[in-house]
Amino acid sequence: MQERSISRRGLLAGAAGLALASACGEVNPGGPATGPSAGQNGSGGKLKVTMFAFLGGDLGKMPKEFAAEYMRSHPSVQIEVYEQSNTVGYTRMLAQKKAAPDQPLVNFGFFNAQSSVQGVADRMWAKLDYSAMFNAADIDERFRREDGYGIGIGADQLGLLYNRDKAPKPPTSWSALWDHAFREQVTFLQFPWYAVFMAAKLNGGGLSNMEPGWQLWEREAKQIRLLVESNPQYLNVLSNGTATLTGYFAGTGQQWINSGAPLNYVVPSEGAIPLPVYLQAVEGSTPNQLEAINDMINEMISPRWSQRWAETSIETPANTKAKIPADLARLPAFSPATRKGFIDVDYTIVGTHNAEWQRRWETDIASRI
């Protein structure tokens, strides 16, 4: 990689200033910051930035490979990788923002569509400078944002994932989640908004009228064996047959299948739910950090790194010049029919109501399991 859009003079000046401040005991005079970023002062006066990466499977592989290569070609930059689920990680980011808005938990990283929309409402994101990102022109327009708050690198999808050895029958429809053949055999990762959405959609409602979905899950809460807290726990529960069915990401599910887990992914007959993944910069980062972040995101959305993300995360790449690897193109999740049949989701509605929905899930559904 070459240093293109990043200002070498500004970056080095910022690093030198931090080194001087550190020597004078002036860094973070209010005490140590919580969280992995803890300001911009890295080892040896380097500019430190913390990247958020998804936890589980091979989702951290591409971010770590990118960070290692970027630091080799930009020795004045230090990148830390913070791995966590968006559900848990974003909650921690929001708590840190309220406690110390100028000391964000992370400075940039990978966020799903739901967190992306919620972050706009929470004023979590700093705008990206598309004009300085020459790779942005090759990103499918569906992955670019008019508000500048992030840019897409790829898209996963939600469908059905089940244990092929333990499930009473192969599921084909979203309704399998509340089919009594799977009584006490369903598991979810914390709050599955999509399960309520599909229950509503298949019973006369939708995102603007979730009530049919809430009523169904209140009746059918006993379908759920347990709610898990992390991807590793999810994999263990599904693999050992503690639970046999869930609605989940095709990408992570395929990673688990590739690793030998006795699972199958199914595109439901009603269609899969598309899940764009965005790269976002976090408000509260310093100007020098944001300058470096814009440069790094421009590199990550290049054909090379966008394709690498597709390979490791099992997603459709956002860069139109990146190719879908042959081993992925053969999977049902990547077929033209699947992409054409994606269920339309307004993530602004999801993000706006997510906190309210989550409270209701915990009160009305999780309490009945």
Summary of the structure (lengths in Angstrom):
residues: 369
radius of gyration: 21.3
end to end distance: 51.5
largest distance: 67.8
contacts: 1269
relative contact order: 0.17
helix: 47%
strand: 20%
